[in-house]
Amino acid sequence: MNKVIYIGELTLSVSLKPDGQAAARVGDRLTGAAILDGEMGVPTLFVGETGADAVGDHIVAALRKANVDTTSVDRFTEGVSAVRIDAAGETQTDAVLHSSYPPEALNPVWPRIDEGDVVVFGSYAALDPRNHARILEMVRYADARKAAVVYLPFFDPARVKAITRVMPCIFDNLEVSRMAIATVEDLAAMYPGLEPEKVYRDHIRFHCRRCLVLDRGHLTMRLYDGEASWTLGCRPSDNSASDWTAGAIAGAVRAMAEGTTDPEGIMEAARETAQSHLSSTLR
């Protein structure tokens, strides 16, 4: 099996409940997918940054516990690790990010990339002006080494105030990718009012030929490839939307690392992991 390299943001996410309880988890859907792939025995590495502090220690320990190689996690000392706090009220969720990153760009020990490896990147780290050029440099190198590059075009609306400002970076990321994996909510945030198929046909296909669209609400997955498309229905699941999405990404990436290229095989692996008990443990 080829190895998988995830490049993204490392945060500690804390959810404050109306009843006064709090729950914490490491990272976003990209980090969750990396943890799941590591737990499934896929050789998995993470490229990112976090502070040399107690929060950073917790994040790195969680990755290592899941068998994720953290050699390429940059532990900075000029700043503090990112903590995202979600305070859920009766009608909405307010998110606040507490962080202090150093002025210098991400500077990890880049892992070796071999033909057939899978490189997954995304989250705000791939759009942040401080890191965009550095990450793009690495994924272009990975593409030249004949690795399969997968882009996850999602972002925190609290940090992206105007989508038009980051669209050039999104197009850069799509251009170098072999496949994009997005939820219907991601596509709606980028192109409000347009159906997912129209978003793919009119806006994504020109930059990235393959796109796997995840729809947790309707329990479907659809993979587009040029003029062709395949749809797979999913069973009802108790997994939350975030866990289901992370599981789908992890399954699709695992299939690609095993050498699967056909759409049905990729989606079947995505469905299997999205619905698995393993994905529910991310909560």
C-alpha positions as CSV (number, residue, x, y, z in Angstrom):
1,M,0.0,0.0,0.0
2,N,1.2,3.5,-0.8
3,K,1.4,6.1,1.9
4,V,-0.9,9.1,2.5
5,I,0.3,12.6,3.3
6,Y,-2.2,15.1,4.8
7,I,-1.4,18.8,4.7
8,G,-3.7,21.1,6.7
9,E,-4.5,23.0,9.8
10,L,-4.1,21.7,13.3
11,T,-6.5,23.1,15.9
12,L,-8.1,22.0,19.1
13,S,-11.9,22.4,18.6
14,V,-13.9,23.0,21.8
15,S,-17.8,22.9,21.7
16,L,-19.6,24.7,24.5
17,K,-23.1,23.2,25.0
18,P,-26.1,25.2,26.3
19,D,-26.2,22.9,29.4
20,G,-22.8,24.1,30.4
21,Q,-21.0,20.9,29.2
22,A,-18.0,21.1,26.8
23,A,-16.4,18.6,24.4
24,A,-13.1,18.8,22.6
25,R,-11.8,17.2,19.5
26,V,-8.6,17.5,17.5
27,G,-8.8,19.3,14.2
28,D,-11.3,19.5,11.3
29,R,-12.5,17.0,8.7
30,L,-9.0,16.8,7.2
31,T,-7.4,16.0,10.5
32,G,-10.2,13.5,11.3
33,A,-9.7,11.7,8.0
34,A,-5.9,11.5,8.7
35,I,-6.7,10.0,12.1
36,L,-9.1,7.4,10.6
37,D,-6.7,6.4,7.9
38,G,-4.0,5.9,10.5
39,E,-6.3,3.8,12.7
40,M,-7.2,1.7,9.6
41,G,-3.5,0.9,9.1
42,V,-2.8,3.1,6.1
43,P,0.7,4.5,6.3
44,T,-0.2,8.1,7.1
45,L,1.8,11.3,7.7
46,F,0.6,14.8,8.7
47,V,2.2,18.1,7.5
48,G,1.2,21.1,9.6
49,E,2.1,23.3,12.4
50,T,1.2,23.8,16.1
51,G,2.8,25.4,19.0
52,A,5.3,24.0,21.4
53,D,2.8,24.2,24.2
54,A,0.3,22.1,26.1
55,V,-2.4,22.3,23.4
56,G,0.2,21.4,20.7
57,D,1.3,18.4,22.8
58,H,-2.3,17.2,23.0
59,I,-2.8,17.5,19.3
60,V,0.4,15.7,18.4
61,A,-0.3,13.0,21.0
62,A,-3.7,12.4,19.4
63,L,-2.2,12.0,16.0
64,R,0.5,9.6,17.2
65,K,-2.1,7.6,19.1
66,A,-3.8,7.0,15.8
67,N,-0.5,5.9,14.2
68,V,-0.1,9.1,12.2
69,D,3.5,10.1,11.6
70,T,4.1,13.6,13.0
71,T,7.7,14.1,11.9
72,S,6.5,16.8,9.5
73,V,4.5,18.7,12.2
74,D,6.3,22.1,12.7
75,R,6.3,23.0,16.4
76,F,6.7,26.7,16.6
77,T,7.7,28.7,19.7
78,E,6.8,32.2,18.6
79,G,3.1,32.0,19.2
80,V,0.4,29.6,20.6
81,S,-1.5,26.7,19.3
82,A,-4.9,27.4,17.7
83,V,-8.1,26.7,19.7
84,R,-11.5,27.0,18.0
85,I,-14.4,27.5,20.4
86,D,-17.9,26.9,19.2
87,A,-20.6,28.2,21.5
88,A,-24.0,26.7,20.5
89,G,-27.0,28.8,21.3
90,E,-30.7,28.2,20.6
91,T,-30.6,29.5,17.1
92,Q,-27.0,29.6,15.9
93,T,-23.4,28.7,16.6
94,D,-20.9,31.4,17.2
95,A,-17.2,30.3,16.5
96,V,-14.2,32.1,17.8
97,L,-10.6,31.1,16.9
98,H,-7.9,31.9,19.5
99,S,-4.5,31.6,17.8
100,S,-1.1,33.3,17.4
101,Y,1.0,32.1,14.5
102,P,4.5,33.2,13.8
103,P,5.0,35.6,10.9
104,E,7.1,33.1,9.0
105,A,5.4,30.5,6.7
106,L,5.0,26.9,7.6
107,N,8.5,25.3,7.7
108,P,8.3,21.6,8.3
109,V,10.6,18.7,7.3
110,W,8.9,17.8,4.1
111,P,8.3,14.0,3.8
112,R,9.6,11.9,1.0
113,I,7.0,11.5,-1.8
114,D,7.0,8.5,-4.1
115,E,5.0,7.6,-7.2
116,G,1.6,6.3,-6.2
117,D,1.4,8.1,-2.9
118,V,-1.7,10.2,-2.1
119,V,-1.3,13.8,-1.0
120,V,-4.4,15.4,0.6
121,F,-4.6,19.1,1.4
122,G,-7.1,21.7,2.3
123,S,-8.7,23.7,5.1
124,Y,-7.9,27.3,5.7
125,A,-4.1,26.5,5.7
126,A,-4.3,26.1,1.9
127,L,-5.9,29.5,1.5
128,D,-4.0,31.5,4.2
129,P,-1.7,34.1,2.5
130,R,1.0,33.1,4.9
131,N,1.1,29.5,3.8
132,H,-0.6,29.2,0.4
133,A,2.5,29.6,-1.7
134,R,4.5,27.2,0.4
135,I,1.8,24.5,0.4
136,L,1.2,24.9,-3.3
137,E,4.9,24.4,-3.9
138,M,4.8,21.1,-2.1
139,V,1.7,19.8,-3.9
140,R,3.1,20.8,-7.3
141,Y,6.2,18.8,-6.4
142,A,4.0,15.9,-5.3
143,D,2.2,16.0,-8.7
144,A,5.6,16.0,-10.5
145,R,6.5,12.9,-8.5
146,K,3.3,11.2,-9.8
147,A,1.5,11.2,-6.5
148,A,-2.3,11.5,-6.6
149,V,-3.1,15.0,-5.2
150,V,-6.6,15.4,-3.6
151,Y,-7.9,18.9,-2.6
152,L,-10.6,19.5,0.0
153,P,-12.1,22.9,-0.8
154,F,-13.6,23.8,2.5
155,F,-13.0,26.7,4.9
156,D,-14.3,28.3,8.0
157,P,-16.8,31.0,7.1
158,A,-15.8,32.9,10.2
159,R,-12.3,33.3,8.7
160,V,-13.3,33.9,5.1
161,K,-15.3,37.1,5.1
162,A,-15.5,37.4,1.3
163,I,-15.4,34.3,-0.9
164,T,-14.2,36.4,-3.9
165,R,-10.9,37.1,-2.1
166,V,-9.9,33.4,-1.8
167,M,-11.3,32.1,-5.1
168,P,-8.0,32.6,-6.9
169,C,-6.3,30.4,-4.2
170,I,-9.1,27.8,-4.6
171,F,-8.5,27.8,-8.4
172,D,-4.7,27.4,-7.8
173,N,-5.4,24.4,-5.6
174,L,-7.9,22.8,-8.0
175,E,-5.4,23.2,-10.9
176,V,-2.8,21.0,-9.3
177,S,-5.2,18.3,-8.0
178,R,-6.2,15.0,-9.5
179,M,-9.5,15.0,-7.6
180,A,-11.5,17.3,-5.3
181,I,-13.7,16.1,-2.5
182,A,-16.4,18.5,-1.3
183,T,-19.7,18.6,0.5
184,V,-22.8,20.1,-1.1
185,E,-22.4,22.8,1.6
186,D,-18.9,23.6,0.4
187,L,-20.1,24.1,-3.1
188,A,-23.0,26.2,-2.0
189,A,-20.6,28.5,0.0
190,M,-18.5,29.0,-3.1
191,Y,-21.4,29.3,-5.6
192,P,-24.6,30.3,-3.8
193,G,-27.8,29.3,-5.5
194,L,-26.3,26.8,-7.9
195,E,-26.9,23.0,-7.9
196,P,-23.8,20.9,-7.3
197,E,-23.8,19.5,-10.8
198,K,-23.8,23.0,-12.3
199,V,-21.0,24.0,-10.0
200,Y,-19.0,21.1,-11.3
201,R,-19.8,21.5,-15.0
202,D,-19.4,25.3,-15.1
203,H,-16.7,26.0,-12.5
204,I,-14.7,23.0,-11.3
205,R,-14.3,20.7,-14.3
206,F,-12.2,23.3,-16.1
207,H,-9.6,23.2,-13.3
208,C,-10.0,19.6,-11.9
209,R,-11.5,16.8,-13.8
210,R,-12.6,14.6,-10.9
211,C,-14.9,15.7,-8.1
212,L,-16.5,13.6,-5.4
213,V,-19.5,15.4,-3.9
214,L,-20.7,14.3,-0.5
215,D,-24.3,14.9,0.5
216,R,-24.9,13.8,4.1
217,G,-28.4,15.3,4.1
218,H,-29.7,13.1,1.3
219,L,-27.3,10.2,2.0
220,T,-25.7,10.2,-1.4
221,M,-22.3,10.5,-3.0
222,R,-21.7,11.5,-6.6
223,L,-18.4,11.4,-8.4
224,Y,-18.0,13.5,-11.6
225,D,-15.4,12.8,-14.2
226,G,-15.7,14.9,-17.3
227,E,-19.0,14.1,-19.0
228,A,-19.6,11.0,-16.8
229,S,-20.9,10.7,-13.3
230,W,-21.7,8.0,-10.8
231,T,-24.1,8.1,-7.9
232,L,-24.1,5.9,-4.8
233,G,-26.8,5.9,-2.1
234,C,-25.9,5.5,1.5
235,R,-27.7,3.9,4.4
236,P,-29.0,6.1,7.3
237,S,-26.3,6.6,9.9
238,D,-26.1,7.8,13.4
239,N,-22.7,9.4,12.7
240,S,-22.7,13.2,12.8
241,A,-22.3,15.2,9.6
242,S,-18.7,16.0,10.4
243,D,-17.8,12.4,11.4
244,W,-19.6,11.1,8.3
245,T,-17.7,13.5,6.0
246,A,-14.3,12.7,7.6
247,G,-15.0,9.0,7.2
248,A,-16.0,9.4,3.6
249,I,-12.8,11.3,2.9
250,A,-10.7,8.7,4.7
251,G,-12.3,5.8,2.9
252,A,-11.8,7.4,-0.5
253,V,-8.2,8.2,0.2
254,R,-7.5,4.7,1.6
255,A,-8.9,3.2,-1.7
256,M,-6.6,5.5,-3.8
257,A,-3.6,4.5,-1.6
258,E,-4.5,0.9,-2.4
259,G,-4.4,1.6,-6.1
260,T,-8.1,1.9,-6.7
261,T,-8.9,4.3,-9.6
262,D,-12.5,3.3,-10.7
263,P,-15.2,5.7,-9.3
264,E,-17.4,2.9,-7.9
265,G,-14.6,1.4,-5.9
266,I,-13.6,4.8,-4.5
267,M,-17.2,5.7,-3.5
268,E,-17.8,2.2,-2.0
269,A,-14.8,2.6,0.2
270,A,-15.9,6.1,1.1
271,R,-19.4,4.9,2.0
272,E,-18.1,2.0,4.1
273,T,-15.9,4.2,6.3
274,A,-18.4,7.1,6.5
275,Q,-21.0,4.6,8.0
276,S,-18.5,2.8,10.2
277,H,-18.4,2.7,14.0
278,L,-14.8,3.8,13.7
279,S,-15.9,7.2,12.3
280,S,-18.2,7.7,15.2
281,T,-15.3,7.6,17.6
282,L,-14.1,11.0,16.3
283,R,-16.7,12.7,18.6
